[in-house]
Amino acid sequence: MSNSSSLQSDSKSPVPMGREEAYLAKPGHYFGGARPDFVEELRKDVVSRVLEVGCGMGGTARLAREAGRVSSYCAIELSASAAETARQYVDEIIVGDIETLDLPWQPRSFNVLILSEVLEHLVDPYATLRKLHHLMHPGGIVLASSPNVGHYGFILMLLRGDWRLENSGPHDRTHLRWFTPKTYRRMFEECGYEVQIVKGVAAPGPKARVVRTLLGKKSDSLLLRQIWLKAKVR
C-alpha cells in the first residue's frame, strides 16, 4: 500500500486473484516508499505518537526516527514480508488487513495518523476512517494521500474508451476506490475529521502553471496527480 512509481502497463488481461495474493505479486520496491513531506509535518516540540496504516518496509518511520520527530511509532501492514523489514523502525506492528483486524490499542492512543496511498485500496474507506478515529486523541493530525481520478490523464484515457491497469502507480489494479480533491475532503469530514489542507503532493510544473493562467483556478483539480490532505481530529 505504500507510495511507489508506475510500471509499464501489462499487455495481457490480469488473471483474477485474491487480495493478499495480489499484493504478493507486487514488485519488491512497491513497499519501499517513504514520505519526507509527512515527516516535515511532525513538530519537534510535540510528543508525537504515530500510527501508520500501510507502512510498507518502514521508510517513513525510519525518516521520522532519524529526524527525532516521534516518541512512539506503531504500524499496520498487509504484507508480512514488508512488515518484517519495518519492524526495525517501529515499536509495534500488526500484520493484516485494516478492514478486518481487531486493533489492540486503547482509545486516544495516538495523536498522528498517516495514511499514505492506502484508502484507495480499501473496500470501505469510510468505515476504516471511523474505526481509526476511535484511536486518535482529539486535536491530533491526520496526513493522507491518494491518486486524483480527476487528473487530466485519467480523463484523456476515458475519452479514448480505455481504463488501463498497472502493477503500481495511479492505475494500480489493486485500487478499489477513486477520489477527487473535493470527494476526498468530504469523506474525511463525514468521518469526524476537520480538514485543514487539500493540495497536490508535488508543486505544479511549468506546463501546469501555464494551464492555470489560461483556464483559472478551476483547472487545479485537472493538474493534481496525487491528493495531499492534512486534517485535525475532532
N, C-alpha and C positions, 0 to 999 in steps of 0.2 A: 504493500500500500504506500510505499514511500515515493517521493518525487524522483523522476528519472527522465532521461532523454528518449526521444522517439526512435523507433527502429523502422526499418523498411517494411512496408505492408506485405503480408503474405499473399501470394498469387492464388492459393487454393483456399476453399472454404474451410474453416476450422472444424475439427471433429468435436462434437459436444462432449463436455467433461464437467465433472463436479467442481464445486467452488474451490476446495482445498487443492484438488488436482490441478486446477488452472493456475494456481499460484506456484505450485511445484514446477510448472513448465516455464516460469519466468526466467530470463537471463540473470546471472549472478549479480550484476551491478544494479539491478532493479531495486534492491533493498539497501543500496549503499549511499543513498542521498542524505544530505544534511541541510539545515536551514539556518544559516548565519543571520538572515533577516529576522527570524523569530527570536534568536538568542539576543539580538540587539534590543529587543523589546523588554527583556528581563532587567529590572533595575538592581544595581548592586546594593542599594540601601534598603531593599525589601527582602525579607526571608521568603524565597520562592520554593514552594512545594509543588513540583510539577508532575502532572500525569500526561503522558503522551500516548495517544492511540495510533497504532501503526508505526512503531518506532524503527522498523527495518533493522539494520545492523547497529543502530545506536549512534549514528553520525551526529544528530542534533544534540543528544545527551552528552556526547564527548565534547562538543564545542562549548556547551553550557558549563560543563565541569571545568574545562581549561580556562574559561573566562571568569570563573568564580561567581557565577550568576545564580547558583541554585544551592539550597540546603539539603533537599532530597529530590529524587527523581525516580518515579515509578512508570511502568510502561505496560502496554498490551500489544501483542504482535501475533498475527495469524501464522506466520511461517516459523516453524520450530528451528530450522537451521539458521535463519536470520536472528532469531531471539538468542540463540546460543552465543553468537558473536556479540550481541548487545549487552549481555549480562555483565561484561567487564566495565560498563559505563553507567549502569543503573543500580539502584538499591534493591529493586524488586521488579520482576517481570512476570506477567501472566501470559501463557501461550494459549491462543484460542480465538474464537470469533466473538467480537464485542457484542454482537446482536444476540448471542445465546448464552454467554458467560454469566455466571453468578459472581459478581465482583466482591472481593473480600474486604474492601475498605469501608471505614465508617463515614457517615455524612460529614461534610465540611473538612475532608481530609486534605484537600488541595486548594491552592489559590492561583494556579496556572494550568490551563488545559491546552494542549497542542494537538491539532488535527490537520496534519499535512497530507493533502491528497488522499483523504480517507472517505469522506462522506459520499462521494460519487460511487463507491464500491458497495454501498450498503443497500439492502432491500428496503429498509425503513429508517432513513437517517433522522427523521423527526423523533421516533421512539428512542433512538440512541442518544440524541442530544438531551432529551428529557431524563433519560437514565443517568447520564453523566452529570447533569445539573445537580442532582441529589448529592453528589460527592464534592461539589465545589463550595468554597466559602463565599458568602455574599461579598461583592466588591472585587472578587478575583477576575482575572482576564482570560479570554479565550483567543487563541491565534489559529486561524484556519485558512486553507486554500483549496481550490478545486478548479478544474477547467471551466472556461466560459463557452457554453454552447452558442452564445450569440456572436462569437468571433466570426469575422467575415470568411475565414477559411471553412468553417462548418457550413455557412450559408451557400458559398460557391459550390461546395460538394453536393449539397441537396439540390441546387439548381441543375446540376449535372445528372440528377437522379441516382446518386451514389451514396453509400454510407460505409466508408472504408473502416476496417477494423485492424488493429495492430497489436503487438505484444506489450507495448507500453506507450506512454505519452498521452496526449489528449484523446486519441482514438482507441484507447486501450479496450480490448474486448471484454475485460472484466468490469468495466463501468456499467452500472445499473441505473444510475440517476444522472440527470443533466440539469445544469443551473445557468442562469444569467446573473449578473450582479444584483439585480432587483429581487429575483426569487431567492437568491442565497441570503440576502439580508432578511427577507420576510420569514424564511424558515427559522433563522436564529431568534428573531423577535417573537415568533409564535411559540417558541420553546423556552421562553423565560430569560432571554439574554438581551442586553441593551447594546445594540450595535453602535460602535463609535467611528469606525473607518471601514470603507469598502473601496478598494482600488485595484490596480493591476500589480502583479508580482514584480514585473520589470518596468522600468521607466520607458515611456514611449520613444521610439526611434525617430529619425528624420522623416521617414515616409508618414508615420502616424501623425506627426506634428503638422505636416502639410495637409493631410486629410482633415484634421481638426480645424485648421484655418479655413478650409473651403466649406466644410459641412457644419461646423459649430460643435458645441458640447454634446449634442445628441448623438454624435458619431462615436463617443468614447467607448461604449459597450462593444462596438464592432471591432475595436482595436485591441481589446484586452484578451490575451490568450489564457491567462490564469487569473482567477479572482483571489484577492488577498483581503482577509477580514480580521478585524480586531473588535472584540465585544467585551462587555462587562457583565458579570453575573449579578442578576437582580435578586 
